Amino acid sequence: MTEATKSYEIAGPVLHVRKDPRYDDPEFRQACADLIDVPGNELVIDMTKVKFVSSREISVLVTAVKRAKDAGKKLKIRASVAVHGIFRILKLDGFLNIERVEE
């Protein structure tokens, strides 16, 4: 798989999610776990290209936030309007540090 076609890529303190994660995608789970090990205290999961997340992916994100906090780091999620809406409906926008990005 070439660099341009990767679904998940960590560049510095940012995990870029380039498409909607497949349900229960082990690569998404591993990429979120790997991000926590990146040096620095401010981490970002960029989900601005994602239009939908299932409950399974939300669980992975909540776990990543908890792991980051346990490691003394802050984790922000940059979300598309659609994904931000899902988090808001589930009332997770108060728990997760979410930045809504207009498309």
Salt bridges, closest charged atoms under 4 A:
GLU3 OE1 - LYS6 NZ 3.71
GLU9 OE1 - ARG18 NH2 2.81
ASP24 OD1 - ARG29 NH1 3.08
ASP24 OD1 - ARG56 NE 2.79
ASP25 OD1 - ARG22 NH2 3.08
ASP46 OD2 - HIS16 ND1 3.67
ASP46 OD2 - ARG78 NH1 3.46
GLU99 OE1 - LYS76 NZ 3.23
GLU99 OE1 - ARG78 NE 3.54
GLU102 OE2 - ARG100 NE 3.10
GLU103 OE2 - LYS51 NZ 3.44
